[in-house]
């Protein structure tokens, strides 16, 4: 059974996967391989109560949590990360499959398949298979639109990249890091999260997360994306070298590019502002990246850049429309599985996990 996600004080919201130019890009295995968080891996079909189970555990946690949302249905959860005990429970099924490397010792499988009436599902297999295929086709359609939009945005970046005065930009970023990131003597660590994604609701940004994690923000306004990523990459390296635990938010549309950087210990965030996420926040310091570009040459590109931005926006709207159609088909699919599920058994699993995690 799917449930809406209610707000919880001091908790934060992220995505950990989204459709991008190369299809679905997920960072779920980062929890296991890099952050080494003990994982509970839910294995189940659609509509079996995965999001409900995770929401109940999030609400039962005595401390703040990270809620990981599904980019194909932002009202549902793909995971919850607990601060104490340090652990996570995630939907480990496609498109973000995670398999246990050390089953039972580090990762524990929460299998919900046994709550299903397989005879009922078999009786409706024709409809179920058709809906699965329709969902997949519509997600592929959304992916093609995203890929085309990303190509246009990359065109804008390539046009403006030669105009960036890198010496001036990186000198500014280095001085900023030296001033704002005093050395701690600790070993730095990194978490990877997505602050934004293209979803059935359009382009979504979790602004509440920014307000929860940072009391001060430095916003790098960069419409073309040629300057801010260079500065953010340098600031990321400095923060890690100076011993901070950071949250790095990649761009969901550009591989290897940082959009946002959080330093929770300092309650400080370095953010990218543009048409896709304007970052109109209180207590922000605005840095307009055109100061690092050759302005005369930039003006000569204005028409081409405007075309790229407008066409990319229209393509991303098409992607969201296809995702909405996919979600409608997925909702039909879930109705079959909800009918087949024994939710009294799910209640027992939720109760046992609550005791295990918080007793």
ZADO-1210 file (C-alpha; in nm, 4 decimals, padded with zeros to 6 digits):
<atoms>
<atom x="00.0000" y="00.0000" z="00.0000" code="UNK" pos="1"/>
<atom x="00.1423" y="00.3360" z="-00.1051" code="UNK" pos="2"/>
<atom x="00.1329" y="00.6250" z="00.1371" code="UNK" pos="3"/>
<atom x="00.2085" y="00.9952" z="00.1197" code="UNK" pos="4"/>
<atom x="00.5201" y="01.1220" z="00.2921" code="UNK" pos="5"/>
<atom x="00.4512" y="01.3590" z="00.5798" code="UNK" pos="6"/>
<atom x="00.7014" y="01.6201" z="00.6909" code="UNK" pos="7"/>
<atom x="00.9013" y="01.5522" z="01.0049" code="UNK" pos="8"/>
<atom x="01.0933" y="01.8145" z="01.2017" code="UNK" pos="9"/>
<atom x="01.4694" y="01.8161" z="01.1389" code="UNK" pos="10"/>
<atom x="01.4447" y="01.5393" z="00.8806" code="UNK" pos="11"/>
<atom x="01.5661" y="01.5935" z="00.5266" code="UNK" pos="12"/>
<atom x="01.4551" y="01.4756" z="00.1853" code="UNK" pos="13"/>
<atom x="01.6660" y="01.3642" z="-00.1091" code="UNK" pos="14"/>
<atom x="01.6572" y="01.1482" z="-00.4175" code="UNK" pos="15"/>
<atom x="01.9243" y="00.8835" z="-00.4679" code="UNK" pos="16"/>
<atom x="01.8407" y="00.8038" z="-00.8260" code="UNK" pos="17"/>
<atom x="01.6776" y="00.9653" z="-01.1276" code="UNK" pos="18"/>
<atom x="01.6400" y="00.9375" z="-01.5015" code="UNK" pos="19"/>
<atom x="01.9349" y="01.0987" z="-01.6760" code="UNK" pos="20"/>
<atom x="02.0936" y="01.1113" z="-02.0201" code="UNK" pos="21"/>
<atom x="02.2162" y="00.7522" z="-01.9880" code="UNK" pos="22"/>
<atom x="01.8980" y="00.6128" z="-01.8356" code="UNK" pos="23"/>
<atom x="01.8401" y="00.5629" z="-01.4644" code="UNK" pos="24"/>
<atom x="02.1386" y="00.6757" z="-01.2573" code="UNK" pos="25"/>
<atom x="02.1323" y="00.5556" z="-00.8984" code="UNK" pos="26"/>
<atom x="02.3627" y="00.5985" z="-00.6014" code="UNK" pos="27"/>
<atom x="02.2014" y="00.3421" z="-00.3709" code="UNK" pos="28"/>
<atom x="02.5085" y="00.1177" z="-00.3622" code="UNK" pos="29"/>
<atom x="02.7097" y="00.4188" z="-00.2376" code="UNK" pos="30"/>
<atom x="02.5529" y="00.3611" z="00.1049" code="UNK" pos="31"/>
<atom x="02.7016" y="00.0133" z="00.1069" code="UNK" pos="32"/>
<atom x="03.0397" y="00.0559" z="-00.0625" code="UNK" pos="33"/>
<atom x="03.1398" y="00.4080" z="00.0493" code="UNK" pos="34"/>
<atom x="02.9394" y="00.5039" z="00.3567" code="UNK" pos="35"/>
<atom x="02.9317" y="00.1431" z="00.4841" code="UNK" pos="36"/>
<atom x="02.5866" y="00.1802" z="00.6349" code="UNK" pos="37"/>
<atom x="02.4226" y="-00.1459" z="00.7516" code="UNK" pos="38"/>
<atom x="02.1436" y="-00.2055" z="00.5012" code="UNK" pos="39"/>
<atom x="01.8022" y="-00.3625" z="00.5116" code="UNK" pos="40"/>
<atom x="01.7189" y="-00.4516" z="00.1510" code="UNK" pos="41"/>
<atom x="01.3494" y="-00.4757" z="00.0660" code="UNK" pos="42"/>
<atom x="01.2655" y="-00.7215" z="-00.2095" code="UNK" pos="43"/>
<atom x="00.9072" y="-00.7095" z="-00.3324" code="UNK" pos="44"/>
<atom x="00.6812" y="-00.6286" z="-00.6238" code="UNK" pos="45"/>
<atom x="00.4934" y="-00.3003" z="-00.6762" code="UNK" pos="46"/>
<atom x="00.2148" y="-00.2189" z="-00.4337" code="UNK" pos="47"/>
<atom x="00.3374" y="-00.4607" z="-00.1682" code="UNK" pos="48"/>
<atom x="00.3796" y="-00.1957" z="00.0994" code="UNK" pos="49"/>
<atom x="00.7462" y="-00.1020" z="00.0622" code="UNK" pos="50"/>
<atom x="00.6887" y="00.2732" z="00.0936" code="UNK" pos="51"/>
<atom x="00.4361" y="00.2234" z="00.3741" code="UNK" pos="52"/>
<atom x="00.6843" y="00.0095" z="00.5662" code="UNK" pos="53"/>
<atom x="00.9637" y="00.2653" z="00.5289" code="UNK" pos="54"/>
<atom x="00.7374" y="00.5566" z="00.6216" code="UNK" pos="55"/>
<atom x="00.6289" y="00.3768" z="00.9391" code="UNK" pos="56"/>
<atom x="00.9905" y="00.3185" z="01.0363" code="UNK" pos="57"/>
<atom x="01.0781" y="00.6839" z="00.9647" code="UNK" pos="58"/>
<atom x="00.7923" y="00.7980" z="01.1873" code="UNK" pos="59"/>
<atom x="00.8991" y="00.5560" z="01.4613" code="UNK" pos="60"/>
<atom x="01.2580" y="00.6838" z="01.4672" code="UNK" pos="61"/>
<atom x="01.3328" y="00.8868" z="01.7823" code="UNK" pos="62"/>
<atom x="01.5827" y="01.0989" z="01.5874" code="UNK" pos="63"/>
<atom x="01.5856" y="01.2764" z="01.2535" code="UNK" pos="64"/>
<atom x="01.6114" y="01.0712" z="00.9371" code="UNK" pos="65"/>
<atom x="01.6938" y="01.1139" z="00.5716" code="UNK" pos="66"/>
<atom x="01.3968" y="01.0263" z="00.3515" code="UNK" pos="67"/>
<atom x="01.4930" y="00.9060" z="00.0048" code="UNK" pos="68"/>
<atom x="01.2140" y="00.9667" z="-00.2441" code="UNK" pos="69"/>
<atom x="01.1266" y="00.7838" z="-00.5628" code="UNK" pos="70"/>
<atom x="01.1865" y="01.0146" z="-00.8595" code="UNK" pos="71"/>
<atom x="00.9142" y="00.8282" z="-01.0553" code="UNK" pos="72"/>
<atom x="00.6663" y="00.8979" z="-00.7722" code="UNK" pos="73"/>
<atom x="00.7993" y="01.1603" z="-00.5284" code="UNK" pos="74"/>
<atom x="00.5171" y="01.0944" z="-00.2793" code="UNK" pos="75"/>
<atom x="00.6609" y="00.7474" z="-00.2216" code="UNK" pos="76"/>
<atom x="00.9828" y="00.6474" z="-00.0495" code="UNK" pos="77"/>
<atom x="01.2719" y="00.4523" z="-00.1947" code="UNK" pos="78"/>
<atom x="01.4601" y="00.4511" z="00.1335" code="UNK" pos="79"/>
<atom x="01.5157" y="00.5833" z="00.4844" code="UNK" pos="80"/>
<atom x="01.8553" y="00.6490" z="00.6430" code="UNK" pos="81"/>
<atom x="01.8588" y="00.6523" z="01.0233" code="UNK" pos="82"/>
<atom x="02.1070" y="00.8551" z="01.2259" code="UNK" pos="83"/>
<atom x="02.0935" y="00.6326" z="01.5353" code="UNK" pos="84"/>
<atom x="02.1305" y="00.3472" z="01.5078" code="UNK" pos="85"/>
<atom x="02.3224" y="00.4179" z="01.1892" code="UNK" pos="86"/>
<atom x="02.1363" y="00.2038" z="00.9376" code="UNK" pos="87"/>
<atom x="01.9298" y="00.2306" z="00.6215" code="UNK" pos="88"/>
<atom x="01.6370" y="00.0506" z="00.4672" code="UNK" pos="89"/>
<atom x="01.5991" y="00.0787" z="00.0908" code="UNK" pos="90"/>
<atom x="01.3908" y="-00.0530" z="-00.1938" code="UNK" pos="91"/>
<atom x="01.6494" y="-00.2846" z="-00.3498" code="UNK" pos="92"/>
<atom x="01.4468" y="-00.3754" z="-00.6588" code="UNK" pos="93"/>
<atom x="01.4735" y="-00.2469" z="-01.0167" code="UNK" pos="94"/>
<atom x="01.5725" y="00.0052" z="-01.1373" code="UNK" pos="95"/>
<atom x="01.8031" y="00.0386" z="-00.8332" code="UNK" pos="96"/>
<atom x="01.8861" y="-00.3234" z="-00.7578" code="UNK" pos="97"/>
<atom x="02.1202" y="-00.3777" z="-00.4628" code="UNK" pos="98"/>
<atom x="02.2265" y="-00.7315" z="-00.3749" code="UNK" pos="99"/>
<atom x="02.3767" y="-00.8335" z="-00.0396" code="UNK" pos="100"/>
<atom x="02.7545" y="-00.8725" z="-00.0516" code="UNK" pos="101"/>
<atom x="02.7641" y="-01.0011" z="00.3094" code="UNK" pos="102"/>
<atom x="02.4113" y="-01.1362" z="00.3631" code="UNK" pos="103"/>
<atom x="02.3016" y="-01.1449" z="00.7225" code="UNK" pos="104"/>
<atom x="02.6266" y="-00.9950" z="00.8515" code="UNK" pos="105"/>
<atom x="02.6049" y="-00.6487" z="00.6949" code="UNK" pos="106"/>
<atom x="02.3030" y="-00.6540" z="00.4645" code="UNK" pos="107"/>
<atom x="01.9724" y="-00.8101" z="00.5649" code="UNK" pos="108"/>
<atom x="01.7080" y="-00.8957" z="00.3063" code="UNK" pos="109"/>
<atom x="01.3487" y="-00.8021" z="00.3918" code="UNK" pos="110"/>
<atom x="01.1546" y="-01.0247" z="00.1517" code="UNK" pos="111"/>
<atom x="00.7897" y="-00.9276" z="00.1071" code="UNK" pos="112"/>
<atom x="00.7148" y="-01.1689" z="-00.1762" code="UNK" pos="113"/>
<atom x="00.5715" y="-01.4187" z="00.0684" code="UNK" pos="114"/>
<atom x="00.2840" y="-01.1810" z="00.1544" code="UNK" pos="115"/>
<atom x="00.1471" y="-01.2190" z="-00.2008" code="UNK" pos="116"/>
<atom x="-00.1260" y="-01.4467" z="-00.3303" code="UNK" pos="117"/>
<atom x="00.0593" y="-01.5843" z="-00.6334" code="UNK" pos="118"/>
<atom x="-00.2467" y="-01.7687" z="-00.7635" code="UNK" pos="119"/>
<atom x="-00.4332" y="-01.4370" z="-00.7936" code="UNK" pos="120"/>
<atom x="-00.1395" y="-01.2749" z="-00.9740" code="UNK" pos="121"/>
<atom x="-00.1055" y="-01.5693" z="-01.2115" code="UNK" pos="122"/>
<atom x="-00.4730" y="-01.5411" z="-01.2994" code="UNK" pos="123"/>
<atom x="-00.4111" y="-01.1788" z="-01.4073" code="UNK" pos="124"/>
<atom x="-00.0700" y="-01.2301" z="-01.5654" code="UNK" pos="125"/>
<atom x="-00.1743" y="-01.0953" z="-01.9070" code="UNK" pos="126"/>
<atom x="-00.2815" y="-00.7597" z="-01.7684" code="UNK" pos="127"/>
<atom x="00.0173" y="-00.7445" z="-01.5323" code="UNK" pos="128"/>
<atom x="00.2746" y="-00.8175" z="-01.8045" code="UNK" pos="129"/>
<atom x="00.1143" y="-00.5589" z="-02.0357" code="UNK" pos="130"/>
<atom x="00.1274" y="-00.2924" z="-01.7644" code="UNK" pos="131"/>
<atom x="00.4910" y="-00.3685" z="-01.6804" code="UNK" pos="132"/>
<atom x="00.5803" y="-00.3326" z="-02.0481" code="UNK" pos="133"/>
<atom x="00.3838" y="-00.0084" z="-02.0832" code="UNK" pos="134"/>
<atom x="00.5559" y="00.1411" z="-01.7794" code="UNK" pos="135"/>
<atom x="00.8944" y="00.0453" z="-01.9200" code="UNK" pos="136"/>
<atom x="00.8159" y="00.1907" z="-02.2638" code="UNK" pos="137"/>
<atom x="00.6954" y="00.5197" z="-02.1146" code="UNK" pos="138"/>
<atom x="01.0033" y="00.5511" z="-01.8918" code="UNK" pos="139"/>
<atom x="01.2206" y="00.4928" z="-02.1986" code="UNK" pos="140"/>
<atom x="01.0246" y="00.7658" z="-02.3777" code="UNK" pos="141"/>
<atom x="01.0874" y="01.0022" z="-02.0842" code="UNK" pos="142"/>
<atom x="01.4542" y="00.9062" z="-02.0942" code="UNK" pos="143"/>
<atom x="01.4832" y="01.0006" z="-02.4613" code="UNK" pos="144"/>
<atom x="01.3401" y="01.3461" z="-02.3894" code="UNK" pos="145"/>
<atom x="01.5809" y="01.3915" z="-02.0991" code="UNK" pos="146"/>
<atom x="01.8723" y="01.2811" z="-02.3170" code="UNK" pos="147"/>
<atom x="01.7789" y="01.5369" z="-02.5830" code="UNK" pos="148"/>
<atom x="01.7395" y="01.8140" z="-02.3206" code="UNK" pos="149"/>
<atom x="02.0774" y="01.7260" z="-02.1694" code="UNK" pos="150"/>
<atom x="02.2393" y="01.7520" z="-02.5129" code="UNK" pos="151"/>
<atom x="02.1061" y="02.1062" z="-02.5523" code="UNK" pos="152"/>
<atom x="02.2292" y="02.2061" z="-02.2074" code="UNK" pos="153"/>
<atom x="02.5682" y="02.0555" z="-02.2893" code="UNK" pos="154"/>
<atom x="02.5701" y="02.2612" z="-02.6093" code="UNK" pos="155"/>
<atom x="02.5278" y="02.5763" z="-02.3984" code="UNK" pos="156"/>
<atom x="02.8104" y="02.4710" z="-02.1696" code="UNK" pos="157"/>
<atom x="03.0456" y="02.3962" z="-02.4593" code="UNK" pos="158"/>
<atom x="02.9717" y="02.7332" z="-02.6186" code="UNK" pos="159"/>
<atom x="03.0477" y="02.9256" z="-02.2989" code="UNK" pos="160"/>
<atom x="03.3321" y="02.7128" z="-02.1560" code="UNK" pos="161"/>
<atom x="03.6028" y="02.8916" z="-02.3625" code="UNK" pos="162"/>
<atom x="03.4797" y="03.2236" z="-02.2205" code="UNK" pos="163"/>
<atom x="03.5550" y="03.1273" z="-01.8592" code="UNK" pos="164"/>
<atom x="03.8596" y="03.2890" z="-01.6998" code="UNK" pos="165"/>
<atom x="03.9566" y="02.9775" z="-01.5041" code="UNK" pos="166"/>
<atom x="04.2481" y="03.1433" z="-01.3259" code="UNK" pos="167"/>
<atom x="04.0203" y="03.4147" z="-01.1890" code="UNK" pos="168"/>
<atom x="03.7402" y="03.1673" z="-01.1052" code="UNK" pos="169"/>
<atom x="03.9569" y="02.9093" z="-00.9280" code="UNK" pos="170"/>
<atom x="04.1537" y="03.1793" z="-00.7461" code="UNK" pos="171"/>
<atom x="03.8261" y="03.3158" z="-00.6094" code="UNK" pos="172"/>
<atom x="03.7057" y="02.9666" z="-00.5112" code="UNK" pos="173"/>
<atom x="04.0352" y="02.8851" z="-00.3399" code="UNK" pos="174"/>
<atom x="04.0253" y="03.2055" z="-00.1356" code="UNK" pos="175"/>
<atom x="03.6619" y="03.1377" z="-00.0445" code="UNK" pos="176"/>
<atom x="03.7477" y="02.7854" z="00.0709" code="UNK" pos="177"/>
<atom x="04.0461" y="02.9040" z="00.2740" code="UNK" pos="178"/>
<atom x="03.8262" y="03.1601" z="00.4483" code="UNK" pos="179"/>
<atom x="03.5160" y="02.9473" z="00.5068" code="UNK" pos="180"/>
<atom x="03.6626" y="02.5996" z="00.5610" code="UNK" pos="181"/>
<atom x="03.9120" y="02.6067" z="00.8487" code="UNK" pos="182"/>
<atom x="04.1140" y="02.2896" z="00.8933" code="UNK" pos="183"/>
<atom x="03.9702" y="02.0410" z="01.1436" code="UNK" pos="184"/>
<atom x="04.2414" y="01.7760" z="01.1762" code="UNK" pos="185"/>
<atom x="03.9794" y="01.5131" z="01.0963" code="UNK" pos="186"/>
<atom x="03.9474" y="01.2785" z="00.8004" code="UNK" pos="187"/>
<atom x="03.6939" y="01.3993" z="00.5488" code="UNK" pos="188"/>
<atom x="03.4063" y="01.1851" z="00.4251" code="UNK" pos="189"/>
<atom x="03.1471" y="01.2178" z="00.1511" code="UNK" pos="190"/>
<atom x="02.7819" y="01.1266" z="00.1034" code="UNK" pos="191"/>
<atom x="02.6195" y="01.1381" z="-00.2396" code="UNK" pos="192"/>
<atom x="02.2598" y="01.2543" z="-00.2684" code="UNK" pos="193"/>
<atom x="02.0408" y="01.4162" z="-00.5337" code="UNK" pos="194"/>
<atom x="01.8696" y="01.7386" z="-00.4311" code="UNK" pos="195"/>
<atom x="01.6701" y="01.7578" z="-00.7542" code="UNK" pos="196"/>
<atom x="01.5299" y="01.5364" z="-01.0296" code="UNK" pos="197"/>
<atom x="01.2946" y="01.5353" z="-01.3260" code="UNK" pos="198"/>
<atom x="00.9747" y="01.3743" z="-01.1964" code="UNK" pos="199"/>
<atom x="00.6070" y="01.3304" z="-01.2907" code="UNK" pos="200"/>
<atom x="00.5514" y="01.6549" z="-01.0977" code="UNK" pos="201"/>
<atom x="00.8037" y="01.8385" z="-01.3134" code="UNK" pos="202"/>
<atom x="01.1512" y="01.9444" z="-01.2044" code="UNK" pos="203"/>
<atom x="01.1606" y="01.9075" z="-00.8269" code="UNK" pos="204"/>
<atom x="01.4068" y="02.0562" z="-00.5775" code="UNK" pos="205"/>
<atom x="01.3888" y="01.9810" z="-00.2047" code="UNK" pos="206"/>
<atom x="01.4229" y="02.3374" z="-00.0783" code="UNK" pos="207"/>
<atom x="01.3195" y="02.2271" z="00.2718" code="UNK" pos="208"/>
<atom x="01.6397" y="02.0217" z="00.2853" code="UNK" pos="209"/>
<atom x="01.8499" y="02.3297" z="00.2100" code="UNK" pos="210"/>
<atom x="01.6764" y="02.5214" z="00.4881" code="UNK" pos="211"/>
<atom x="01.7229" y="02.2343" z="00.7346" code="UNK" pos="212"/>
<atom x="02.0899" y="02.1679" z="00.6629" code="UNK" pos="213"/>
<atom x="02.2178" y="02.5216" z="00.6098" code="UNK" pos="214"/>
<atom x="02.1613" y="02.8514" z="00.7854" code="UNK" pos="215"/>
<atom x="02.3891" y="03.0230" z="00.5320" code="UNK" pos="216"/>
<atom x="02.4081" y="02.9621" z="00.1579" code="UNK" pos="217"/>
<atom x="02.6427" y="03.0824" z="-00.1132" code="UNK" pos="218"/>
<atom x="02.4578" y="03.0638" z="-00.4451" code="UNK" pos="219"/>
<atom x="02.6601" y="03.0503" z="-00.7653" code="UNK" pos="220"/>
<atom x="02.4246" y="03.1798" z="-01.0342" code="UNK" pos="221"/>
<atom x="02.5334" y="03.0094" z="-01.3543" code="UNK" pos="222"/>
<atom x="02.2765" y="02.9683" z="-01.6312" code="UNK" pos="223"/>
<atom x="02.5069" y="02.7927" z="-01.8765" code="UNK" pos="224"/>
<atom x="02.6828" y="02.5639" z="-01.6277" code="UNK" pos="225"/>
<atom x="03.0371" y="02.6366" z="-01.7438" code="UNK" pos="226"/>
<atom x="03.1778" y="02.8091" z="-01.4340" code="UNK" pos="227"/>
<atom x="03.0007" y="02.6886" z="-01.1168" code="UNK" pos="228"/>
<atom x="03.0963" y="02.3188" z="-01.1558" code="UNK" pos="229"/>
<atom x="03.4661" y="02.4085" z="-01.1660" code="UNK" pos="230"/>
<atom x="03.4384" y="02.6126" z="-00.8456" code="UNK" pos="231"/>
<atom x="03.2288" y="02.3485" z="-00.6699" code="UNK" pos="232"/>
<atom x="03.4721" y="02.0711" z="-00.7617" code="UNK" pos="233"/>
<atom x="03.7552" y="02.2690" z="-00.6039" code="UNK" pos="234"/>
<atom x="03.5501" y="02.3501" z="-00.2922" code="UNK" pos="235"/>
<atom x="03.4570" y="01.9806" z="-00.2587" code="UNK" pos="236"/>
<atom x="03.8245" y="01.8791" z="-00.2688" code="UNK" pos="237"/>
<atom x="03.9164" y="02.1456" z="-00.0141" code="UNK" pos="238"/>
<atom x="03.6358" y="02.0436" z="00.2235" code="UNK" pos="239"/>
<atom x="03.7424" y="01.6789" z="00.2160" code="UNK" pos="240"/>
<atom x="04.1117" y="01.7638" z="00.2539" code="UNK" pos="241"/>
<atom x="04.0299" y="01.9873" z="00.5527" code="UNK" pos="242"/>
<atom x="03.8401" y="01.7107" z="00.7298" code="UNK" pos="243"/>
<atom x="03.4690" y="01.7786" z="00.6757" code="UNK" pos="244"/>
<atom x="03.1863" y="01.5324" z="00.6282" code="UNK" pos="245"/>
<atom x="03.0137" y="01.6666" z="00.3200" code="UNK" pos="246"/>
<atom x="02.7041" y="01.5946" z="00.1124" code="UNK" pos="247"/>
<atom x="02.7721" y="01.6219" z="-00.2584" code="UNK" pos="248"/>
<atom x="02.4731" y="01.6590" z="-00.4916" code="UNK" pos="249"/>
<atom x="02.5506" y="01.5715" z="-00.8539" code="UNK" pos="250"/>
<atom x="02.3562" y="01.7189" z="-01.1427" code="UNK" pos="251"/>
<atom x="02.0992" y="01.4596" z="-01.2586" code="UNK" pos="252"/>
<atom x="02.1378" y="01.5796" z="-01.6199" code="UNK" pos="253"/>
<atom x="02.5175" y="01.6017" z="-01.6473" code="UNK" pos="254"/>
<atom x="02.7466" y="01.3153" z="-01.5565" code="UNK" pos="255"/>
<atom x="03.0325" y="01.4010" z="-01.3215" code="UNK" pos="256"/>
<atom x="02.9088" y="01.7549" z="-01.2497" code="UNK" pos="257"/>
<atom x="02.8391" y="01.8864" z="-00.8990" code="UNK" pos="258"/>
<atom x="02.5286" y="02.1017" z="-00.8554" code="UNK" pos="259"/>
<atom x="02.5330" y="02.1568" z="-00.4789" code="UNK" pos="260"/>
<atom x="02.7604" y="02.1000" z="-00.1803" code="UNK" pos="261"/>
<atom x="02.6561" y="02.0876" z="00.1863" code="UNK" pos="262"/>
<atom x="02.8877" y="02.1205" z="00.4883" code="UNK" pos="263"/>
<atom x="02.6413" y="02.0283" z="00.7682" code="UNK" pos="264"/>
<atom x="02.8984" y="02.0794" z="01.0453" code="UNK" pos="265"/>
<atom x="02.9250" y="02.4467" z="00.9440" code="UNK" pos="266"/>
<atom x="02.5576" y="02.4727" z="00.8448" code="UNK" pos="267"/>
<atom x="02.6880" y="02.6034" z="00.5141" code="UNK" pos="268"/>
<atom x="02.5876" y="02.5190" z="00.1567" code="UNK" pos="269"/>
<atom x="02.7349" y="02.6088" z="-00.1807" code="UNK" pos="270"/>
<atom x="02.4527" y="02.5947" z="-00.4352" code="UNK" pos="271"/>
<atom x="02.4068" y="02.6371" z="-00.8091" code="UNK" pos="272"/>
<atom x="02.1275" y="02.8738" z="-00.9105" code="UNK" pos="273"/>
<atom x="01.9762" y="02.8770" z="-01.2598" code="UNK" pos="274"/>
<atom x="01.6455" y="02.8370" z="-01.4449" code="UNK" pos="275"/>
<atom x="01.6088" y="02.4819" z="-01.3137" code="UNK" pos="276"/>
<atom x="01.6610" y="02.5702" z="-00.9456" code="UNK" pos="277"/>
<atom x="01.6572" y="02.9412" z="-00.8745" code="UNK" pos="278"/>
<atom x="01.7636" y="02.9144" z="-00.5065" code="UNK" pos="279"/>
<atom x="01.5818" y="03.2255" z="-00.3865" code="UNK" pos="280"/>
<atom x="01.6687" y="03.1767" z="-00.0197" code="UNK" pos="281"/>
<atom x="01.6993" y="03.3994" z="00.2841" code="UNK" pos="282"/>
<atom x="02.0517" y="03.4558" z="00.4225" code="UNK" pos="283"/>
<atom x="02.2136" y="03.3848" z="00.0886" code="UNK" pos="284"/>
<atom x="02.5240" y="03.5340" z="-00.0661" code="UNK" pos="285"/>
<atom x="02.4800" y="03.5707" z="-00.4420" code="UNK" pos="286"/>
<atom x="02.7731" y="03.5145" z="-00.6751" code="UNK" pos="287"/>
<atom x="02.6988" y="03.5859" z="-01.0424" code="UNK" pos="288"/>
<atom x="02.9293" y="03.3680" z="-01.2487" code="UNK" pos="289"/>
<atom x="02.9159" y="03.6055" z="-01.5462" code="UNK" pos="290"/>
<atom x="03.1870" y="03.7964" z="-01.3584" code="UNK" pos="291"/>
<atom x="03.4228" y="03.5137" z="-01.4590" code="UNK" pos="292"/>
<atom x="03.3175" y="03.5144" z="-01.8269" code="UNK" pos="293"/>
<atom x="03.4116" y="03.7353" z="-02.1207" code="UNK" pos="294"/>
<atom x="03.0877" y="03.9342" z="-02.1395" code="UNK" pos="295"/>
<atom x="03.1157" y="04.0643" z="-02.4954" code="UNK" pos="296"/>
<atom x="03.1452" y="03.7159" z="-02.6405" code="UNK" pos="297"/>
<atom x="02.8660" y="03.5943" z="-02.4105" code="UNK" pos="298"/>
<atom x="02.6297" y="03.8599" z="-02.5495" code="UNK" pos="299"/>
<atom x="02.6971" y="03.7379" z="-02.9029" code="UNK" pos="300"/>
<atom x="02.5723" y="03.3920" z="-02.8021" code="UNK" pos="301"/>
<atom x="02.2526" y="03.5169" z="-02.6391" code="UNK" pos="302"/>
<atom x="02.0103" y="03.3951" z="-02.9088" code="UNK" pos="303"/>
<atom x="02.1632" y="03.0457" z="-02.9284" code="UNK" pos="304"/>
<atom x="02.1697" y="03.0088" z="-02.5501" code="UNK" pos="305"/>
<atom x="01.8080" y="03.1241" z="-02.5238" code="UNK" pos="306"/>
<atom x="01.7061" y="02.8643" z="-02.7832" code="UNK" pos="307"/>
<atom x="01.8918" y="02.5863" z="-02.5981" code="UNK" pos="308"/>
<atom x="01.7306" y="02.6803" z="-02.2669" code="UNK" pos="309"/>
<atom x="01.3763" y="02.7091" z="-02.4092" code="UNK" pos="310"/>
<atom x="01.3974" y="02.3847" z="-02.6089" code="UNK" pos="311"/>
<atom x="01.5472" y="02.1975" z="-02.3129" code="UNK" pos="312"/>
<atom x="01.2632" y="02.3187" z="-02.0894" code="UNK" pos="313"/>
<atom x="01.0040" y="02.1932" z="-02.3383" code="UNK" pos="314"/>
<atom x="01.1767" y="01.8548" z="-02.3623" code="UNK" pos="315"/>
<atom x="01.1865" y="01.8201" z="-01.9858" code="UNK" pos="316"/>
<atom x="00.8136" y="01.8945" z="-01.9754" code="UNK" pos="317"/>
<atom x="00.7630" y="01.6120" z="-02.2266" code="UNK" pos="318"/>
<atom x="00.9710" y="01.3859" z="-02.0041" code="UNK" pos="319"/>
<atom x="00.7546" y="01.4674" z="-01.7025" code="UNK" pos="320"/>
<atom x="00.4393" y="01.4046" z="-01.9071" code="UNK" pos="321"/>
<atom x="00.5669" y="01.0599" z="-02.0066" code="UNK" pos="322"/>
<atom x="00.6541" y="00.9909" z="-01.6431" code="UNK" pos="323"/>
<atom x="00.2999" y="01.0871" z="-01.5412" code="UNK" pos="324"/>
<atom x="00.1622" y="00.8353" z="-01.7911" code="UNK" pos="325"/>
<atom x="00.4045" y="00.5738" z="-01.6605" code="UNK" pos="326"/>
<atom x="00.2920" y="00.6449" z="-01.3042" code="UNK" pos="327"/>
<atom x="-00.0736" y="00.6027" z="-01.4049" code="UNK" pos="328"/>
<atom x="00.0077" y="00.2604" z="-01.5489" code="UNK" pos="329"/>
<atom x="00.2141" y="00.1787" z="-01.2417" code="UNK" pos="330"/>
<atom x="-00.0806" y="00.2709" z="-01.0206" code="UNK" pos="331"/>
<atom x="-00.2937" y="00.0215" z="-01.2158" code="UNK" pos="332"/>
<atom x="-00.0223" y="-00.2371" z="-01.1687" code="UNK" pos="333"/>
<atom x="-00.0099" y="-00.1702" z="-00.7959" code="UNK" pos="334"/>
<atom x="-00.3835" y="-00.2282" z="-00.7673" code="UNK" pos="335"/>
<atom x="-00.3310" y="-00.5923" z="-00.8649" code="UNK" pos="336"/>
<atom x="-00.0520" y="-00.6365" z="-00.6116" code="UNK" pos="337"/>
<atom x="-00.2417" y="-00.4591" z="-00.3344" code="UNK" pos="338"/>
<atom x="-00.5294" y="-00.6999" z="-00.3876" code="UNK" pos="339"/>
<atom x="-00.2852" y="-00.9918" z="-00.3726" code="UNK" pos="340"/>
<atom x="-00.1009" y="-00.8722" z="-00.0592" code="UNK" pos="341"/>
<atom x="-00.1740" y="-00.9782" z="00.2964" code="UNK" pos="342"/>
<atom x="-00.1087" y="-00.6535" z="00.4825" code="UNK" pos="343"/>
<atom x="-00.1536" y="-00.8134" z="00.8242" code="UNK" pos="344"/>
<atom x="00.1756" y="-00.9922" z="00.7563" code="UNK" pos="345"/>
<atom x="00.3309" y="-00.6599" z="00.6557" code="UNK" pos="346"/>
<atom x="00.2223" y="-00.5173" z="00.9930" code="UNK" pos="347"/>
<atom x="00.4088" y="-00.8009" z="01.1659" code="UNK" pos="348"/>
<atom x="00.7242" y="-00.7281" z="00.9653" code="UNK" pos="349"/>
<atom x="00.6999" y="-00.3549" z="01.0437" code="UNK" pos="350"/>
<atom x="00.6577" y="-00.4244" z="01.4143" code="UNK" pos="351"/>
<atom x="00.9563" y="-00.6588" z="01.4208" code="UNK" pos="352"/>
<atom x="01.1798" y="-00.4138" z="01.2345" code="UNK" pos="353"/>
<atom x="01.0768" y="-00.1311" z="01.4658" code="UNK" pos="354"/>
<atom x="01.1823" y="-00.3403" z="01.7664" code="UNK" pos="355"/>
<atom x="01.5080" y="-00.4414" z="01.5993" code="UNK" pos="356"/>
<atom x="01.6048" y="-00.0856" z="01.5077" code="UNK" pos="357"/>
<atom x="01.4823" y="00.1154" z="01.8045" code="UNK" pos="358"/>
<atom x="01.4529" y="-00.1200" z="02.1019" code="UNK" pos="359"/>
</atoms>
